[in-house]
Amino acid sequence: MKNVTVLGAGLSGSECAWQLAKRGIMVRLVEMKPKKMTPAHTSPYFAELVCSNSLRSDELTNAVGLLKAEMRKMDSLILESADRNRVAAGGALAVDREGFASYITEKLTNHPNVEVVSEEATDFPEGELVVATGPLTSDALAERIAKLCNADGLHFYDAVAPIVTLESVDMESAYFASRYDKGTPDYVNCPMTEEEYTAFWKELCAAKEAPVHGFDDAGVFEGCMPVEVMARRGISTLCYGPLKPVGLKDPRTGKESYAVVQLRRDNADGTIYNMVGFQTHLTWGEQKRVFSMIPALKNAEFVRYGVMHRNTYLNSPKLLDRYYRLKTEPRISFAGQMTGVEGYVESAASGMLVGIETAARLLGMEAVDFPQETAIGALGLYISGGSVGDFQPMNINFGIISPLGYRVKGKRNKNAEISARSLALIDELMKKEIFNCEDNC
């Protein structure tokens, strides 16, 4: 039997372990939870979602929608669980956190080819190894990784948004709708007048922040920018970002408001909602004070306040190849946010690629070599050397996927054709032996 150790049972580690195990590879899955928790984790389950509960757009005219479609074709455990635990979120794929994570945990712990080891990894074992410990890697292992790579990691910080109970939202000042009436009306929209917004903005900019060691505004990845950091860029910045009112007409007036705070369902029962785009590192008292200035949230019950935590990324273009393997020691692969992929789906996709390609190599089969015309391939190629200048964490986007080579009128039409080309390529790649040998490899 072939054997691989996977360190970390987050999104990437769980997907990687699944892709290996389903092809007959014996997986030793090492996860320190629940014996040891990070500041951002609260659940004992694998693949815990520590920030938003949304896996973003499901449309093929959106790059992350394409990436999810590719992964569904290739039997992604993460997407299987997401689809089974979906909660209403318009055109986005959002999930019930606990149901999502518990489903993945059950599937892996019950798989005959997976041995779960509940302990903290502090060093690298011998043999084939996948490091998927994420941006919250414990200090001991982070030091070991830095020594192995002989290069400085990239340090950023993530911030988590607060969650409120639906029953505490003043629905006299809010309404259900999705932007441009797209999909079902699943978001709670909390409108603000110009005067209300201006007063809120001033207090937000002046609010007291919780101390975070080593934090400065420049060290935050744009995709997880704390709302107060964004607000300090200018009075109108939020109105073009998370408080954008475009496409949201207040049913009471028939007009767009000056600013709109959106709440997205956070569980299947629809009893709690998270504040979209409100990642923050304000003190808890200040969060209660300032966010309660939003009219619909004047009596809001906060069941979780926002928190700040460290993220660490590798200088992947110098260190990793297209298979996410360490160039200097190919028996070791990395997967997940530590590689610089940004986002839940992207993290899972990196674990999928590592699992499939590692299995193919160990079983003596032809590598898949996902091309840049596919989303999963483009992401791996960007991480391993496709970036220009200073390397930055990257969400999947059509800009890193190979262009069509001919003009198509309209951005949505162009993106749809890129997606169609990609999915046709995935169908062709899936004729390879590694996709047709489950449990018989």
Number of C-alpha atoms within 10 A of each C-alpha: 7 12 18 25 22 29 30 27 28 25 31 34 33 28 32 32 31 27 27 27 24 22 22 21 24 19 24 19 24 22 25 19 20 16 10 14 15 13 12 18 16 13 17 18 22 25 26 22 23 16 20 23 23 24 20 19 19 19 17 19 20 18 24 24 22 28 25 27 21 23 23 15 13 16 16 23 24 26 22 15 19 23 15 13 20 20 24 21 22 20 17 17 22 27 27 23 23 19 18 26 24 17 20 26 18 12 14 22 14 11 14 12 22 23 16 17 14 14 15 20 19 16 13 17 10 10 11 18 22 28 27 29 27 26 22 19 22 17 10 12 17 19 14 14 20 13 11 13 20 10 13 13 18 18 17 22 22 24 26 25 23 25 24 22 18 19 13 16 21 16 16 10 17 22 21 17 23 21 19 11 13 12 14 14 18 22 21 24 27 26 26 23 12 12 10 15 23 15 13 17 21 14 17 22 19 12 17 16 16 15 11 13 8 10 15 11 12 11 15 19 19 13 14 20 23 26 21 22 18 19 19 16 11 12 14 17 14 22 18 11 14 18 23 19 24 16 15 21 21 20 12 10 8 9 13 16 19 17 26 26 24 26 23 24 28 26 21 17 9 16 13 21 23 28 22 19 23 25 26 25 27 24 17 18 13 18 21 19 15 21 21 17 20 21 21 23 23 17 16 20 17 21 12 15 20 21 22 21 18 19 21 21 23 26 23 27 20 15 20 26 19 23 27 28 23 20 17 12 12 14 15 21 24 27 34 33 27 26 31 28 26 20 23 24 25 28 25 29 30 29 31 31 26 29 30 24 23 27 26 21 13 13 16 11 15 12 16 20 14 21 20 18 21 25 33 26 23 23 27 27 24 22 28 24 17 15 16 9 6 6 19 19 22 20 19 23 15 21 9 21 23 15 14 13 6 6 8 13 7 9 10 13 12 18 20 19 16 23 27 16 14 25 20 13 16 23 13 10 16 15 10 15 15 22 17 12 12 14 11 8 17
